[in-house]
Amino acid sequence: MTSYQFENLNITVNQQGDVATYTFEGEMTERFDFKKIEITKCKEVIFNMSQIRSFNSCGIREWVFFMKELEEVDSLSFEECSVSTIDQFNMVPATLGVGIVNSFYAPYYCEKEDKPLERLIHIDSSANDLSQGQAPILKCESCSMELIFDAIEESYFMFITGALSRSA
């Protein structure tokens, strides 16, 4: 296992056979120096973005440069993208690069319990709803009430069109 550490960002790399998983944790800022990250020559590269809390404008710039460096990777996919990551994919499409999103967190709200929740959505299993620009219907794990999608579907799922067409 390899690790990279930047001021507010940690990246760990776990390679098993022809698959390398890069797990990002923290904040994407100007301190992210993509030139120091070695991308292994694997058939499949996975970026787990579940622990990315935020991007600042300089962090976005560095990330876009990083994505341009990865254009020759055979297979780049994003797993468990945080809400913050999805916001960036929607605002700055170049942040997705040549990668496809396989799963992501989406904001929901439980009216009965009066609390916001984030739920993991897998594109393959929710493709029917997502292809229509609709949030999957989910239930609260503790009270079993139907959750309310807590964003504007039209804007939150903008990145999905590319993800669905590239994964088909």
QUIKA-V762004 format. One line per field, one symbol per residue. ss: DSSP state (H for helix, E for strand, - for the rest). phi: phi as a letter, one per 40 degrees, with the letter a starting at -180 (. if undefined). psi: psi as a letter, one per 40 degrees, with the letter a starting at -180 (. if undefined). A space follows every 50 residues. Layout:
ss=???
phi=???
psi=???
//
This chain:
ss=-EEEEE--EEEEEEEE--EEEEEEEEEE-----HHH-------EEEEEEE EEEEE-HHHHHHHHHHHHH------EEEE-E-HHHHHHHHH-HHH----E E-EEEEEEEE----EEEEEEEEHHHHHHHHH-------E------E-EE- --HHHH---HHHHHHHH-
phi=.bbbbbdbabbbbbbbgcbbbbbbbhbcbcccbdcccccccbcbbbbcbc bccabbccccdccccccccccccdabbbbfccdcccdcdccbdcccfccb ccaacbcbaccccfacbbbcbccdcbdcccccgbcccbbcccbgcccbcb acddcccdccdccccccc
psi=hiihhicfhhhihhhhbehhhhhhhahhaeehgdeehhhigidhhhhhed ehdihidddddddddddddedehdhhihifhidddddddddgdeedbeii hdiiiihihhddefiiihhhhhddeedddddefihihiihddeeihihhf ihddddededdddddde.
//
